[in-house]
Amino acid sequence: MEFEEVHSSFIEIHTNQRAAERRGRLLRGHNYAEKLFLQNVWWPLFESLEHLHPEYEVFDWNRKSQFLDFAFLPPNGVRFGIECDGYQSHIKDMDRDKFSYALSRDTFLTGMGWKMLHFSFDDIQQRPEVCRMLLQLALAPYLARRAAAPHLLSEEMDILRLAWRIARPLRPKDVTDYLQINFRTARRLLISLSEKGLLKPVKSKERVRYYEVKLMHSDQIW
């Protein structure tokens, strides 16, 4: 299915599930920037809007209702709040009290177990590849753990954590230094992760020199 068709169905389903202010907030709040985030950033990575909730209601420490642009709630229990921030509405027009509250709200939600992700509208519109890279970096460790953990060795999981942390192509030497193992063992583990579809080998002069974290699609993580 194409994005426009999936998006229309996505909004219709969530609208029909809501009433009163929660329904009104969705109809008022899900606008151009939020749709563009889905189209430019989320959809190219995952080709699915499953487990995403637009204009998701949360409460602050005073039980005051607030709405996140998106909540991503996969079955493994991790909770991501995603905000699409425009300069005009989120910075330029924000007074000191609103600025202080926004920071406190994010800190409160973090304390309550949420993982908050912010993307600027300018990046969503003009540099979506940067947003996709950052989103993948933030989500991959939590989503891959659920999908891959049953058939990964502990050393392989350690290598994946290293690859996500350094955020650059991984060399066998990185693995030998990190795990204090020999080159042959490091290479065997990297090949194993590649065969399991979690790392992608990068060749130079017909030889594999590096390994990159492979982008994950919806059939691997949901």
Disulfide bonds with the S-S distance in Angstrom:
none
